């Protein structure tokens, strides 16, 4: 039973990656909605039953541009689902839920804070050596 579950998880992972590639192709080349800016699909996470998928996207620009792009993606959701069926040979495409992927910004912020802390600790250490 455990081996079977791993096979299903592997299939879900491959299907998620195929969905990510096709959705990104559609968003980059076939959607003419002016609300959609520079969008990159970073991941697709399928539900256990495969009926829904969370599509994580990064948007270049500020929060306002990200919101506009999400509005455009929401408006194009049914078109994207319709296009996925023949492209991936599916009987039924999953329901799509677009979410902003903030992991890259959060990682950059953490790295910035760590760099500041390292710089601060070096300056404190240097000040302590001068006192001694």
Number of C-alpha atoms within 10 A of each C-alpha: 5 7 8 9 10 11 11 13 14 12 12 18 15 12 17 21 17 16 25 21 15 18 21 18 14 15 20 16 9 10 15 11 14 9 16 21 18 15 19 18 23 16 19 25 20 22 14 11 9 15 12 16 21 17 21 19 23 20 21 13 11 8 10 9 16 21 15 16 24 22 16 18 23 15 13 16 17 14 13 20 17 12 15 21 14 12 11 14 9 10 9 14 21 19 15 20 16 17 15 17 17 12 12 10 11 11 11 11 12 12 12 12 12 12 12 12 12 12 12 12 12 12 12 12 12 11 11 10 9 8 7 5
